[in-house]
Structure formats: C-alpha cells, structure tokens
Amino acid sequence: MSTTRNTDAPDMGLFWGCFIALIATSFGFIIRALIIDAWEVGFNLSQTQKGELLGVGLWPFALSIVLFSLVIDRIGYRNAMLFGLGCHVVSAVITIMAKDYKWLYAGTFICALGNGTVEAYINPVVATLFRKDKTKWFNILHAGWPGGMVLGGLLLLLLGDSVSWQVKVGLIFIPTILYAFLLWRKKFPVHERVAAGVSYQEMLKEVGILGAFIISLMVFKEIGRILGFGDVLTWVIILIATGAFGFYTKSLGKPLFIIMLLIMVPLAITELGVDSWSADLMAGEMGKMGYSGLWVLIYTSLIMMLLRFFGGPIIHKLSPLGILAAGAAVAALGLFALSSATGGMILLAATLYGIGKTFFWPTTLGIVAEQFPKGGALTLNGVAAVGMLAAGIVGGPLLGNIQDKQVDKEVAAYDAANATQLHSTYVTAEKTGIFGSYRAVDGEKLKTAANEADKATINTIQGDAKKVALKNVALLPIFMLLCYIGLLLYFRSKGGYKPVLIGEH
C-alpha cells in the first residue's frame, strides 16, 4: 500500500491514477459529442433536445462536486472515488440499454454525477501533493481531459459508422477499469487546510453568502426547471439555502473569489460549450473536404494536451493571469475565424482556438487554489462547479437554441422570397426549452422528404446557422479579456501576483 504525506515526496502513482480518472470523464464527453447525431436520427431529437442532452452531460457534475466538497474531508477521498466509479459503470449500462430520450437523459445524468465526483477528489489531492507549484501541476493534471478526448476520438473514428453507438458508449470501461486498478489500494493525503488546522467554518467563509448565492442560483434553477417546481418555489429554495449559508458563515465571501466565479461562466461556455457542439458545428465544412467534424475537436484537444503538459515555463513567464488574458484574446480570434473558415483555413482557425482555450480551466483552478488555500476543496471545486453548470445549463442549450431560432428565421425568409412552403412543411410547432419557446426543423420529416432540393436548401440554412452560433460565442472571450486585464492591474497595484500559503499573511 502506498502512503502519501504532506512532508514526503509526492506519490506519483496517486497522481497518475487521478490523471486517468479524468481521462475517463472526457471519454464520456467525446463519445456523447460524436454519437449525438446517431441519437438524433434514432430518437428524432430536435437541436434543442440535443443541446439538453449535451448539457445534462455537464451540469449534474456541479451537484456531486459541490456536495462532496462540503463533506469530502470527513468521508474521505477514497469513498468519493468509489462513488464516482459506481456512477461510471451504472451510467454506461443504462445508456447502452436506453429505449427513448428519457433513458438517454438519465444515463447521461448519472455519468455527469460520476464526473463531478472524480473532480471533487482529484483537485484537492493535487493541490495538496504539489502545494507550492499548484498552477503547473493543475495544468498537467488537466491535460488528462483533452488527452482523453484525443484517445477516445481516435478510437471512435477507427470503429467507424458501421459500429453501433452502444458499442462506442462501452469504450468508457477502458479508462474506468484502469483508474480503479491504480487507485484501489492507494492511501489518499489529508488536505492542506485540514493539516493546517483551518476550521470548517473558516473554509465556508472564503465562499461566503455571495458565492453560495451564485452556486445555489445555478444549481436550483436547473433542478427546479427539470422537476417543474415553478419560479416561486425555486426562488424560495435558493434564498433558504443562501440564507442558511450566510447565517452560519457571517461572511460575504472573498471579493476576488466572487469575481473568479463570475468569469467562470463565459470561460466554460467558450471551452466546454463549444467543445460539446464542435463536431456538429464543423460537420458541414469538414464534410465538404471528406472529413468528419470530429477531427476539429481532436485536433484542438491535441494542442491543449501538449501545451498543458509542457506549459509550465510559459505560465511562470507570463503569470497565471497573464496567460489567461492572452488565451482569451487568441480564443476570440479563433472562434471568429472558425465562424467563416472554409477549406484549409479551418486548420488555422482551429489552431488559434485550441491554443486560446488551453490554459483556461486548469489555470483558473490554480489561481483559486493559490489565492484561497483556506477554502480547501470548496473554493476549488466551487469554481469548477459553476463552470460546468454554465456549460451545461447555458452553453449547450444556448448554442442549440441559437441554431434553431436562426433556422426558423431563415427558412421563413426563404419562403417569403421564393414563394415556397418549407417552413410549414418542415419546421415543427412551438416547443419550450430553457430559453423559452422556439421552433425547430423536424429531422424525421426532412430525412424522408422526397424533394431533394428542399433537403439541400434546409441543410444549407442549418450550416449557416452553425456559423452564426460560433460568431456569437466569440464575444464571450472578449469579455473575459477585459476582466483579466482588470485583475492584472489590481495585482500590479498590490506589488504583483503571489501565491498565498496557509499561515502566511
């Protein structure tokens, strides 16, 4: 049995087990991104329903990561690992056996719970193992996410279209069995907050009532929508949860932490929201060259993996906030370029986008871990929770909704200009989603349409709508850039960015 103590050399076997556990979470992500079109055909899904499935693969992550962060130091990292392992196995079985949209939703939901549990323990473990170089090692750890997408994506492409989507879902068992083997007998460390004697209440004070409100708002809004609570009951639950947290902590929360929580919303949509739709959004242009749109996601993930592994010197040279600012600028350029790129220019645009988003997630975790060590697992995982909530609740459905509304508008305009009736024939009656009512193309009607000209026209309009979605999302990293510039100026006024160690003032 391996032992790990704060005063000993880091247990690299434990680190690599955490790394492969993160690979398992991204396997589920890439599998879902690739087979979503097969689900669309098999279950006659609208674009917004596809977005909801992509979204539920993300937002329940926040439920488990927040709940486990509140108790993980008491129940132990090992128990969290076992729960996450169980979720990965059960979710794969349910999804493989799914007969309708509800079962797909349930299986994806459970998988996301497992993913959140994985990140709930791997983040504080790595923060404790490498407490004096957190940002560097968070980037190396989170190279596992794009690494899993590269490996999983290549396996999916090798299997090809002739292999059923059920078999492809089963691929998640490969990294799941491996991380179970590596971590099963490991002894996990005590978090630096616990070792330093920082109380549970002090940990909660770092988040404060403002942080609790942001997290509760996003969690219970989505739960209320799904369970049909209604706005009044949902807001009552949010205010009760926030009020109880505030009464106990008697703290507003650290201002910098609140800012990092808010920035995490556009950050997560820029990275994970676009990644969820990447293969679908680029399918048209890549298809013209005879390639799958998945290659764009695999390519940008490969860039992320390599840069995260070897980006330590870059981070030290630019500082964590400097590299986030530079990444936001490059990501914005990349998304604008992708929205209009054709042919070989897609490679250049994807390169810009891949480089830009590389350091977003792990560097933000590194900053939070370095600036709020007393916050323990809660501040660290609270930021990750808000990110996944934003990507799941807002990002995935938003990109789908932009497309549905754009197609609805353009098909109606085409009818008016050409005296056709495509809209009344192929666009469904009003549906309701998280962004209100919308109309979507009926995929089943379009698939069985006898008029090939009608199909071609609507497919062209749908392709243009995907580009509009990318162009809209490109505004988010521009907002992030302005925020990071403000934080850089703030730290400069304080003498520069410096990590905080527990016990130091």
C-alpha positions in Angstrom: 0.0 0.0 0.0 1.3 3.4 -0.9 1.4 6.2 1.6 1.4 9.9 0.9 2.2 12.7 3.5 2.5 16.4 3.0 6.1 16.2 4.1 7.0 13.3 1.8 7.8 13.4 -1.9 4.5 13.3 -3.9 3.1 9.9 -4.6 3.2 10.0 -8.4 1.2 6.7 -8.6 -1.6 8.5 -6.9 -1.2 11.5 -9.3 -1.4 9.3 -12.4 -4.4 7.4 -11.1 -6.2 10.8 -10.7 -5.0 11.7 -14.2 -6.6 8.6 -15.7 -9.8 9.1 -13.8 -10.0 12.5 -15.5 -9.4 10.7 -18.8 -12.5 8.6 -18.1 -14.6 11.7 -17.7 -13.6 13.1 -21.0 -14.2 9.7 -22.7 -17.9 10.2 -21.8 -17.7 13.7 -23.2 -16.2 12.8 -26.6 -18.4 9.8 -27.0 -21.5 11.8 -26.5 -20.3 14.6 -28.8 -19.8 12.0 -31.6 -22.9 9.8 -31.2 -25.3 12.7 -30.7 -26.2 12.7 -34.4 -26.9 8.9 -34.2 -29.2 9.7 -31.2 -30.9 12.5 -33.3 -31.8 10.0 -36.0 -32.7 7.1 -33.7 -34.8 9.1 -31.3 -35.9 12.0 -33.6 -34.4 14.7 -31.4 -34.6 18.5 -32.1 -31.5 20.6 -32.0 -32.6 22.0 -28.6 -33.1 18.4 -27.2 -29.6 17.6 -28.5 -28.4 20.6 -26.6 -30.2 19.5 -23.5 -28.5 16.0 -23.7 -25.1 17.7 -24.2 -26.0 20.0 -21.3 -27.0 17.2 -18.9 -23.6 15.7 -19.5 -22.2 18.7 -17.8 -24.4 20.4 -15.2 -25.1 17.4 -12.8 -21.3 17.5 -12.4 -21.9 20.5 -10.2 -24.3 18.6 -7.8 -21.8 16.0 -6.9 -18.7 18.2 -6.9 -20.4 20.7 -4.5 -21.9 18.2 -2.2 -18.7 16.1 -2.0 -16.7 19.3 -1.4 -18.8 20.0 1.7 -18.1 16.6 3.2 -15.1 15.1 1.4 -12.6 15.9 4.2 -14.9 13.9 6.6 -15.9 10.9 4.4 -12.5 10.6 2.8 -11.3 10.8 -0.8 -11.4 7.0 -1.2 -15.2 6.9 -0.6 -15.6 9.6 -3.2 -13.5 7.7 -5.6 -15.7 4.6 -5.1 -18.9 6.5 -5.6 -17.6 8.1 -8.9 -16.5 4.6 -10.1 -20.0 3.2 -9.4 -21.6 6.1 -11.3 -19.4 5.5 -14.4 -20.3 1.8 -14.5 -24.1 2.3 -13.9 -24.4 5.2 -16.4 -22.8 3.2 -19.2 -25.2 0.3 -18.6 -28.3 2.5 -18.6 -27.2 4.4 -21.7 -26.4 1.3 -23.7 -29.9 -0.1 -22.8 -31.8 3.2 -23.5 -35.1 3.0 -25.4 -36.1 6.6 -25.5 -35.0 10.2 -24.8 -35.7 9.9 -21.0 -33.3 6.9 -20.6 -30.6 8.7 -22.6 -31.1 11.7 -20.3 -30.9 9.5 -17.1 -27.8 7.7 -18.2 -26.0 10.9 -19.1 -27.1 12.5 -15.8 -25.6 9.7 -13.8 -22.3 9.8 -15.8 -22.1 13.6 -15.1 -22.6 12.9 -11.3 -19.6 10.5 -11.5 -17.5 13.0 -13.4 -18.2 15.7 -10.7 -17.2 13.2 -8.0 -14.0 12.5 -9.8 -13.0 16.1 -10.0 -14.2 16.6 -6.4 -11.3 14.5 -5.1 -8.6 14.8 -7.8 -8.4 18.6 -7.5 -7.8 18.8 -3.7 -5.5 15.8 -3.9 -3.2 17.5 -6.5 -3.4 20.8 -4.6 -2.1 19.0 -1.5 0.6 16.9 -3.3 2.1 20.0 -5.0 1.1 22.8 -2.7 4.0 25.1 -3.8 3.5 24.7 -7.5 -0.2 24.3 -7.9 -0.9 26.0 -11.2 1.8 24.0 -13.1 0.5 20.7 -11.8 -3.1 21.5 -12.3 -2.3 22.1 -16.0 -0.5 18.7 -16.1 -3.4 17.0 -14.4 -6.0 18.6 -16.6 -4.0 17.5 -19.7 -5.9 14.3 -19.0 -9.2 15.9 -20.2 -8.0 16.8 -23.8 -5.8 13.7 -23.7 -8.9 11.5 -23.2 -10.8 13.3 -26.0 -7.9 12.6 -28.4 -7.6 9.0 -27.4 -11.4 8.4 -27.3 -12.0 10.4 -30.5 -9.4 8.3 -32.4 -10.9 5.1 -31.1 -14.3 6.2 -32.3 -13.1 7.2 -35.7 -11.3 3.8 -36.1 -14.5 2.0 -35.2 -16.4 3.9 -37.9 -20.1 4.3 -38.7 -20.6 0.6 -39.1 -20.2 0.0 -35.3 -23.3 0.8 -33.2 -23.4 3.7 -30.8 -24.0 1.2 -27.9 -20.5 -0.3 -28.5 -19.0 3.1 -28.6 -20.5 4.0 -25.2 -18.9 0.9 -23.8 -15.4 2.4 -24.5 -15.7 4.3 -21.3 -15.0 1.0 -19.4 -11.3 1.1 -20.7 -10.1 4.1 -18.6 -12.6 3.3 -15.8 -11.1 -0.1 -15.1 -7.6 1.3 -15.3 -8.1 4.1 -12.8 -10.0 1.7 -10.5 -6.9 -0.6 -10.6 -4.5 2.3 -9.9 -6.4 3.9 -7.1 -8.0 0.9 -5.4 -5.2 0.4 -2.8 -3.9 4.0 -2.6 -3.9 6.0 0.7 -5.1 9.5 -0.1 -3.5 12.5 1.6 -5.0 14.9 4.2 -5.8 18.2 2.6 -3.5 21.1 3.5 -6.4 23.0 5.0 -7.1 20.2 7.4 -3.4 19.7 8.2 -3.0 23.4 8.9 -5.9 23.3 11.4 -8.2 25.7 9.4 -11.7 25.1 10.7 -14.7 24.1 8.6 -16.4 27.4 9.2 -13.3 29.3 8.0 -13.4 27.3 4.8 -17.0 28.3 4.2 -16.3 31.9 4.9 -14.0 32.1 1.9 -17.1 31.3 -0.3 -19.5 33.5 1.7 -23.1 34.3 1.1 -22.4 35.8 -2.4 -20.5 32.7 -3.6 -23.3 30.5 -2.1 -25.9 32.5 -3.9 -24.2 32.2 -7.3 -23.8 28.4 -6.9 -27.3 27.9 -5.4 -28.9 30.0 -8.1 -27.4 27.9 -10.9 -28.0 24.5 -9.2 -31.6 25.0 -8.1 -32.7 26.9 -11.2 -31.9 23.8 -13.3 -33.3 21.3 -10.8 -36.4 23.4 -10.4 -36.9 23.5 -14.2 -36.5 19.8 -14.6 -38.7 18.8 -11.7 -41.3 21.5 -12.5 -41.0 23.4 -9.2 -42.1 26.7 -10.7 -40.3 30.0 -10.3 -41.7 30.9 -6.8 -40.7 27.6 -5.2 -37.3 27.6 -6.9 -36.5 31.1 -5.6 -37.7 30.1 -2.1 -35.2 27.2 -2.1 -32.4 29.3 -3.4 -33.0 32.0 -0.8 -33.3 29.5 2.0 -30.0 27.7 1.0 -28.2 31.0 0.6 -29.6 32.5 3.8 -28.6 29.4 5.9 -25.1 29.6 4.5 -24.8 33.3 5.2 -26.2 32.9 8.8 -23.6 30.2 9.5 -20.6 31.9 7.9 -21.5 35.6 8.5 -19.3 36.4 5.5 -20.0 37.9 2.1 -17.1 35.9 0.7 -13.7 36.9 -0.7 -14.2 39.5 -3.5 -11.6 38.0 -5.8 -13.2 34.6 -5.4 -16.6 36.0 -6.4 -15.0 37.6 -9.5 -13.4 34.3 -10.4 -16.8 32.5 -10.0 -18.5 35.0 -12.4 -15.7 34.9 -15.0 -16.0 31.1 -15.0 -19.4 31.3 -16.7 -18.2 32.7 -20.1 -15.0 30.7 -19.7 -16.8 27.4 -19.5 -19.2 28.2 -22.4 -16.2 29.3 -24.5 -14.4 26.0 -23.9 -16.8 23.2 -22.9 -20.0 24.6 -24.5 -18.3 24.9 -27.9 -16.5 21.6 -27.5 -19.9 19.9 -26.9 -21.1 21.1 -30.3 -17.7 21.1 -32.1 -18.1 18.0 -34.2 -21.7 19.0 -35.1 -20.8 22.7 -35.8 -18.0 21.9 -38.1 -19.6 18.9 -39.8 -20.7 20.9 -42.9 -17.4 22.5 -43.8 -15.3 19.4 -42.9 -17.7 17.2 -44.8 -17.0 19.2 -48.0 -13.4 18.0 -47.7 -14.3 14.4 -46.9 -13.6 14.5 -43.2 -15.6 14.2 -40.0 -16.2 17.4 -38.0 -14.8 15.4 -35.0 -11.3 16.0 -36.4 -11.5 19.6 -35.3 -12.3 18.6 -31.7 -9.5 16.0 -31.7 -7.0 18.5 -33.2 -7.8 21.3 -30.7 -7.7 18.7 -27.9 -4.2 17.5 -29.0 -3.0 21.1 -28.9 -4.4 21.5 -25.4 -2.9 18.3 -24.1 0.6 19.1 -25.3 0.6 22.7 -24.1 -0.8 21.7 -20.7 1.9 19.1 -20.3 4.7 21.4 -21.2 3.3 24.8 -20.4 4.9 25.3 -17.0 7.6 27.7 -18.3 5.0 29.7 -20.2 2.9 30.1 -17.1 5.9 31.2 -15.0 6.9 33.7 -17.6 3.5 35.4 -18.2 2.0 34.7 -14.7 -1.3 32.9 -14.4 -3.4 36.0 -15.1 -1.2 37.0 -18.0 -1.7 33.7 -19.7 -5.4 33.8 -19.2 -5.6 37.3 -20.8 -3.5 36.1 -23.7 -5.6 33.0 -24.1 -8.9 34.9 -24.1 -7.6 37.2 -26.9 -6.4 34.2 -29.1 -9.6 32.2 -28.4 -11.8 35.1 -29.6 -9.8 35.3 -32.8 -10.1 31.6 -33.3 -13.8 31.5 -32.8 -14.4 34.4 -35.2 -12.1 32.7 -37.7 -13.9 29.3 -37.3 -17.3 31.0 -38.0 -16.3 31.9 -41.5 -13.4 29.5 -42.3 -13.6 27.1 -45.3 -11.1 24.5 -46.6 -7.6 24.6 -45.3 -8.3 27.8 -43.3 -10.2 25.7 -40.8 -6.9 24.3 -39.6 -5.5 27.7 -38.9 -8.7 28.9 -37.2 -8.8 25.7 -35.1 -5.2 26.1 -34.1 -5.9 29.6 -32.8 -9.0 28.4 -30.9 -7.1 25.4 -29.5 -4.2 27.5 -28.2 -6.5 30.1 -26.8 -8.6 27.8 -24.7 -5.8 25.6 -23.5 -5.0 27.2 -20.1 -8.4 28.5 -19.2 -9.7 25.8 -16.9 -6.6 24.5 -15.0 -5.0 27.9 -14.6 -8.3 29.3 -13.1 -8.2 26.3 -10.6 -4.6 27.1 -9.9 -5.3 30.7 -9.1 -8.1 29.8 -6.8 -6.0 27.1 -5.0 -3.1 29.6 -4.7 -5.2 32.6 -3.5 -7.6 30.7 -1.3 -5.9 27.7 0.4 -8.1 28.1 3.4 -11.1 27.4 1.2 -9.9 23.9 0.8 -11.9 21.7 -1.6 -14.9 24.0 -1.5 -13.5 27.1 -3.2 -11.5 25.0 -5.6 -14.4 22.8 -6.6 -17.0 25.6 -6.3 -15.3 27.3 -9.3 -15.3 24.1 -11.3 -19.0 23.5 -10.4 -20.0 26.9 -11.6 -18.1 26.3 -14.8 -19.8 23.0 -15.5 -23.2 24.5 -14.6 -22.6 27.3 -17.1 -21.5 25.0 -19.8 -24.4 22.6 -19.2 -27.3 24.9 -18.3 -26.4 27.7 -20.6 -23.7 26.7 -23.1 -25.1 23.6 -24.7 -28.7 24.6 -24.9 -27.7 28.2 -25.9 -25.8 27.0 -29.0 -28.6 24.7 -30.0 -31.2 27.4 -29.4 -29.3 30.0 -31.5 -29.3 27.5 -34.4 -33.0 26.6 -34.1 -34.1 30.2 -34.0 -31.7 31.2 -36.8 -33.0 28.3 -39.0 -36.6 29.2 -38.1 -36.0 32.8 -39.2 -34.0 32.0 -42.4 -36.5 29.3 -43.6 -39.4 31.7 -43.2 -37.4 34.4 -45.1 -36.6 31.9 -47.8 -40.3 31.1 -48.2 -41.1 34.8 -48.5 -38.5 35.4 -51.2 -39.2 32.3 -53.2 -42.9 31.6 -52.7 -42.2 28.2 -51.2 -43.7 26.4 -48.1 -40.6 24.9 -46.5 -41.4 26.4 -43.1 -45.0 25.0 -42.8 -43.7 21.6 -44.1 -40.5 21.0 -42.2 -40.5 23.4 -39.2 -42.4 22.0 -36.2 -44.9 23.6 -33.9 -43.6 25.6 -31.0 -41.5 23.8 -28.4 -40.4 25.0 -25.0 -36.8 24.9 -23.6 -34.7 26.7 -21.1 -34.6 29.8 -23.3 -38.4 29.9 -23.9 -40.4 28.9 -26.9 -38.8 28.0 -30.2 -39.4 26.2 -33.5 -37.1 23.5 -34.8 -36.7 21.5 -38.1 -38.4 18.1 -37.8 -35.5 15.8 -38.5 -37.7 12.9 -39.4 -39.7 14.8 -42.0 -36.6 16.2 -43.5 -34.9 12.8 -43.7 -37.9 11.2 -45.5 -38.6 14.2 -47.8 -38.9 13.2 -51.4 -37.8 16.6 -52.7 -34.0 16.7 -52.7 -34.0 20.4 -53.4 -35.9 21.1 -50.2 -33.4 19.0 -48.3 -30.4 20.8 -49.8 -31.9 24.2 -49.1 -32.6 23.5 -45.4 -29.2 21.8 -44.9 -27.5 24.9 -46.3 -29.5 27.1 -43.9 -28.6 24.8 -41.0 -25.0 25.1 -41.9 -25.1 28.9 -41.9 -26.8 28.8 -38.5 -23.9 26.9 -37.1 -21.6 29.7 -38.2 -23.8 32.3 -36.6 -23.6 30.4 -33.3 -19.8 30.4 -33.3 -19.7 34.1 -34.1 -22.0 34.9 -31.1 -19.9 32.8 -28.7 -16.8 34.7 -29.8 -18.0 37.7 -27.8 -17.5 35.8 -24.5 -13.7 35.6 -24.5 -13.6 39.3 -25.4 -15.5 40.0 -22.1 -13.1 37.6 -20.3 -10.1 39.5 -21.7 -11.4 42.8 -20.2 -11.8 41.1 -16.8 -8.3 39.6 -16.8 -6.8 43.0 -17.7 -8.6 44.5 -14.7 -7.3 41.8 -12.4 -3.7 42.2 -13.8 -3.9 45.9 -12.9 -5.3 45.1 -9.5 -2.4 42.7 -8.6 0.1 45.1 -10.0 -1.1 47.7 -7.6 -0.5 45.2 -4.8 3.1 44.5 -5.9 2.4 41.6 -8.3 0.7 38.2 -8.3 1.9 36.0 -5.4 0.5 32.7 -4.2 -0.8 32.6 -0.6 0.4 29.9 1.8 -1.7 28.9 4.8 -0.2 30.5 7.9 1.2 33.5 5.9 -0.3 37.0 5.8 
